[in-house]
Amino acid sequence: MDKKALLIALLLTSGLASAQEADPDGFTQPLKELKFNPGLDQREFERATLDALNVFDPFESWNRRVYHFNYRFDEWVFLPVVRGYTFVTPRVVRSGVSNFFSNLGDVPNLLNSILQLRGQRSMQITARLMFNTTIGLAGLWDPATRMGLPKQNEDFGQTLGHYGVSEGPFLMLPVLGPSNLRDTSGLVVDFVAEDQINFLNVAEASSNHPEITVLRMVDKRYSTNFRYGQLNTPFEYEKLRYVYTQARRLQIAE
Amino acid sequence: MLRLRLAALLGSLIFCAQVLAADLDANTYGFPITNPFEATIATTPPDLRSQVPANEDINQSDYDLKLRPERETELPDNFWPVKSLRYRLARQKGPAPLVFVIAGTGGHYASTHAESLKRLFYGAGYHVVQLSSPTSYDFMAAASRHATPGISSEDADDLYRVMQAVRAQHPSLPITDFYLTGYSLGALDAAFVSHLDETRRSFNFKRVLLLNPPVNLYTSVTNLDRLVQTRVKGVDDTTTFYQVVLGKLTRYFQQKGYIDLNDALLFDFQESRQRLTNEQMAMLIGTAFRFSSSDIAFTSDLINHRGLITPAKYPITEGTSLTRFYKRALQCDFDCYITEQLIPYWRAKYDGGSLSQLINQVSLYALEDYLKGSSKIAVMHNADDLILGPGDLGFLRRTLGDRLTLYPHGGHCGNLNYRVNGDAMLEFFRG
């Protein structure tokens, strides 16, 4: 008798539980639990999105032309070259190349992290540079990440932002893509700094052997996942502009 | 007496279990994300996904089709990338069956779900062709005859022409059989394409798999439109929804100490103190769909010179700012697109009547008899899918019987890359 009672109780409770969760077809009605705004207050999507479209872009017409130039350059020059590069070099070589240039990039990362007076981060990047340059054979291999020292990007644009320099107008740079006035100046400073420091003698070698610079650009495109048209919208320019602006703010705040 | 009742109860339970043979219970299924919004956004945790080849190990290329040469001159200059239709073909070395994959609402042939399905089928030895959705910007511009998507039979007709053109572009590709699949709206398209194929017979699809299809298209559209009307905590007069989410992301990365974007990011984020609420996630999902609806409204209006969003004959060059048209298009949700563009077009072309007539014509209901009788079609769906309404699963159960597999969790398409789902898809195709 007890067993029967137990069985009935079980059946009843399981029936109740499933009645709360699912209808007789098994549908659990996921929207039922959501809280909705009352009728007159349902325009948050429109409000937020229209607000997000306000980016300071006085050179928009020029920027858009550059965007279309970059799109074509990517399709007709950059990506075919990257495909050729992927075809002729084995994967281990490609990752060696990426690691090598990434290690070089840790020099401006360190510099900017010091300029921002970030002690712990500077030490971590110094450790990364040491491990990757020595154990990692001049950066061909990236043991530091495996040792728990993740890559941390800091550039001069971020340093400027860190000290409150405003973004300035949005700029679409030929080949390099979205930027703004502050980050473009930062780019120039980082470039000059790297040239002066001449870490591992790469800057000097590059001026005699432009193929190093070309390889670096190919590697940069190879390791960047973005593809023009991938967002598949007539408003890709607007979306890139918004995402770039927000991503930079996030990097500066972090 | 009591015994009799018990026996009857148990009997009916056993009977129920038989009817629901294709239902998986949550424990056996083992999908870890029981929140449908989280599943929709983050999909399967990386270590539970199907084992698939890396992109670099897939022999694949993108190809162009020129299907609507008149658009070359009709469309403004800044549409140059979508004047021909692009698709992706991954080919096996020798003879193999070919799977067509149709993307969901607004989806590109290379969108995330289409890519992950490609990897799955390619890894199992199929040639794979990925196609953009008839509702996507590129398809509307380059392949659609009327560029007013939403009438399922017409969209299927457009798709069918594209598939025939794809086949004609690779005459030497050794294909043994044709298979067809699609997810979300692409699954509804797949059903209509399969139906069309019964008369045109270009492919004779061996099996057709519908992944998370809308049943009643209007229910799905209404659900998606509603997702952006949720009450989101933190939104006030000075803070917009995006600012709330970005603020959370910023604090999350600050606590973490560095920015690392990877597959596991979202799971880690949802474990953190900054986790998003259901309303916030619903808003994010709804936002993605609203972006699609504004793209559709804008593109359809522009191609057909309706003058609702872009004034007819407005000069557009590569330097023209589209932002103000975007602002107008953003205020048009799916319902607005249907009312302002789809229904007038449908009425003019088919002498159509009421909204409910249109809904019946474009939803799975229209294919009820075909779905009932055609054993080569199966549906996989989730009990907690956001695009369904009450009664939809009942329709699928009645129509497909045990050809419906119902998973207890996964939200909208969140479990497509889960191992168990992947195995079931391959199993179905293997027959």
HADDOCK unambig.tbl for C-alpha pairs under 7 A between the chains (distance, minus, plus):
assign (segid A and resid 25 and name CA) (segid B and resid 393 and name CA) 5.83 0.50 0.50
assign (segid A and resid 25 and name CA) (segid B and resid 394 and name CA) 5.28 0.50 0.50
assign (segid A and resid 26 and name CA) (segid B and resid 383 and name CA) 6.08 0.50 0.50
assign (segid A and resid 27 and name CA) (segid B and resid 383 and name CA) 4.78 0.50 0.50
assign (segid A and resid 27 and name CA) (segid B and resid 384 and name CA) 6.32 0.50 0.50
assign (segid A and resid 27 and name CA) (segid B and resid 390 and name CA) 6.97 0.50 0.50
assign (segid A and resid 27 and name CA) (segid B and resid 393 and name CA) 6.71 0.50 0.50
assign (segid A and resid 28 and name CA) (segid B and resid 383 and name CA) 5.82 0.50 0.50
assign (segid A and resid 28 and name CA) (segid B and resid 384 and name CA) 5.25 0.50 0.50
assign (segid A and resid 29 and name CA) (segid B and resid 384 and name CA) 6.32 0.50 0.50
assign (segid A and resid 30 and name CA) (segid B and resid 36 and name CA) 6.86 0.50 0.50
assign (segid A and resid 30 and name CA) (segid B and resid 384 and name CA) 5.64 0.50 0.50
assign (segid A and resid 30 and name CA) (segid B and resid 386 and name CA) 6.05 0.50 0.50
assign (segid A and resid 31 and name CA) (segid B and resid 386 and name CA) 6.75 0.50 0.50
assign (segid A and resid 34 and name CA) (segid B and resid 230 and name CA) 6.89 0.50 0.50
assign (segid A and resid 34 and name CA) (segid B and resid 278 and name CA) 7.00 0.50 0.50
assign (segid A and resid 34 and name CA) (segid B and resid 279 and name CA) 6.15 0.50 0.50
assign (segid A and resid 35 and name CA) (segid B and resid 230 and name CA) 5.74 0.50 0.50
assign (segid A and resid 35 and name CA) (segid B and resid 231 and name CA) 5.63 0.50 0.50
assign (segid A and resid 35 and name CA) (segid B and resid 279 and name CA) 6.90 0.50 0.50
assign (segid A and resid 36 and name CA) (segid B and resid 229 and name CA) 5.84 0.50 0.50
assign (segid A and resid 36 and name CA) (segid B and resid 230 and name CA) 4.04 0.50 0.50
assign (segid A and resid 36 and name CA) (segid B and resid 231 and name CA) 4.93 0.50 0.50
assign (segid A and resid 37 and name CA) (segid B and resid 229 and name CA) 5.98 0.50 0.50
assign (segid A and resid 37 and name CA) (segid B and resid 230 and name CA) 5.52 0.50 0.50
assign (segid A and resid 37 and name CA) (segid B and resid 231 and name CA) 4.87 0.50 0.50
assign (segid A and resid 42 and name CA) (segid B and resid 229 and name CA) 4.91 0.50 0.50
assign (segid A and resid 45 and name CA) (segid B and resid 228 and name CA) 6.04 0.50 0.50
assign (segid A and resid 46 and name CA) (segid B and resid 330 and name CA) 6.73 0.50 0.50
assign (segid A and resid 46 and name CA) (segid B and resid 331 and name CA) 6.23 0.50 0.50
assign (segid A and resid 48 and name CA) (segid B and resid 240 and name CA) 5.03 0.50 0.50
assign (segid A and resid 48 and name CA) (segid B and resid 241 and name CA) 5.96 0.50 0.50
assign (segid A and resid 48 and name CA) (segid B and resid 242 and name CA) 6.51 0.50 0.50
assign (segid A and resid 50 and name CA) (segid B and resid 327 and name CA) 6.31 0.50 0.50
assign (segid A and resid 60 and name CA) (segid B and resid 321 and name CA) 6.96 0.50 0.50
assign (segid A and resid 61 and name CA) (segid B and resid 319 and name CA) 4.38 0.50 0.50
assign (segid A and resid 61 and name CA) (segid B and resid 320 and name CA) 6.07 0.50 0.50
assign (segid A and resid 61 and name CA) (segid B and resid 321 and name CA) 6.62 0.50 0.50
assign (segid A and resid 62 and name CA) (segid B and resid 319 and name CA) 6.40 0.50 0.50
assign (segid A and resid 64 and name CA) (segid B and resid 318 and name CA) 6.48 0.50 0.50
assign (segid A and resid 64 and name CA) (segid B and resid 319 and name CA) 5.17 0.50 0.50
assign (segid A and resid 65 and name CA) (segid B and resid 318 and name CA) 5.67 0.50 0.50
assign (segid A and resid 65 and name CA) (segid B and resid 319 and name CA) 5.25 0.50 0.50
assign (segid A and resid 152 and name CA) (segid B and resid 258 and name CA) 6.42 0.50 0.50
assign (segid A and resid 232 and name CA) (segid B and resid 108 and name CA) 6.20 0.50 0.50
assign (segid A and resid 232 and name CA) (segid B and resid 137 and name CA) 6.15 0.50 0.50
assign (segid A and resid 232 and name CA) (segid B and resid 138 and name CA) 6.78 0.50 0.50
assign (segid A and resid 233 and name CA) (segid B and resid 137 and name CA) 5.74 0.50 0.50
assign (segid A and resid 233 and name CA) (segid B and resid 295 and name CA) 6.22 0.50 0.50
assign (segid A and resid 234 and name CA) (segid B and resid 137 and name CA) 6.92 0.50 0.50
assign (segid A and resid 234 and name CA) (segid B and resid 295 and name CA) 6.76 0.50 0.50
assign (segid A and resid 250 and name CA) (segid B and resid 250 and name CA) 5.77 0.50 0.50
assign (segid A and resid 253 and name CA) (segid B and resid 250 and name CA) 6.80 0.50 0.50
assign (segid A and resid 254 and name CA) (segid B and resid 250 and name CA) 6.41 0.50 0.50
assign (segid A and resid 254 and name CA) (segid B and resid 253 and name CA) 6.01 0.50 0.50
assign (segid A and resid 254 and name CA) (segid B and resid 254 and name CA) 4.81 0.50 0.50
assign (segid A and resid 254 and name CA) (segid B and resid 258 and name CA) 6.94 0.50 0.50
